[in-house]
Amino acid sequence: MRLDIHAYMSISTTVFISFILLYFISKERIPWYCLCTGSLFFIFYTVLIFVYYI
């Protein structure tokens, strides 16, 4: 069984954003720009998958 590039991109992005959120949660403060960055990554990934069929 072989995974495609979408699975690797999804897992790596999720892990990266989770580490960033974990850092801010440990400081007991999540700034607005961190939440906006996560939303932009999500929108970018959605456009890549559903619009450009990558």
DOSEPA-717112 format. One line per field, with one value per residue (C-alpha): x, y, z; residue number from 1. Coordinates in pm, whole numbers, plus 50000, padded with zeros to 5 digits. Layout:
c1: [X ...] .
c2: [Y ...] .
c3: [Z ...] .
num: [NUM ...] .
This chain:
c1: [50000 50143 50035 50009 50148 49819 49847 50204 50116 49815 50002 50305 50093 49877 50181 50346 50037 49975 50325 50272 49937 50086 50357 50102 49871 50163 50210 49833 49780 49684 49735 49506 49782 49839 49473 49478 49788 49619 49313 49526 49709 49371 49237 49560 49551 49181 49244 49538 49330 48991 49071 49407 49355 49709] .
c2: [50000 50335 50677 50966 51317 51449 51224 51333 51704 51673 51491 51721 52037 51906 51816 52154 52354 52132 52203 52577 52562 52344 52606 52885 52672 52599 52975 52996 53251 53203 53527 53626 53601 53236 53159 53356 53170 52835 52950 53067 52732 52556 52777 52738 52360 52346 52555 52333 52017 52118 52394 52291 51913 51865] .
c3: [50000 49897 50019 49778 49816 49961 50263 50332 50286 50514 50789 50782 50784 51067 51276 51209 51305 51607 51738 51694 51875 52150 52205 52245 52461 52695 52732 52803 52529 52164 51967 51683 51420 51509 51446 51120 51002 51065 50873 50580 50565 50562 50281 50080 50113 50019 49707 49610 49639 49505 49254 49106 49156 49285] .
num: [1 2 3 4 5 6 7 8 9 10 11 12 13 14 15 16 17 18 19 20 21 22 23 24 25 26 27 28 29 30 31 32 33 34 35 36 37 38 39 40 41 42 43 44 45 46 47 48 49 50 51 52 53 54] .
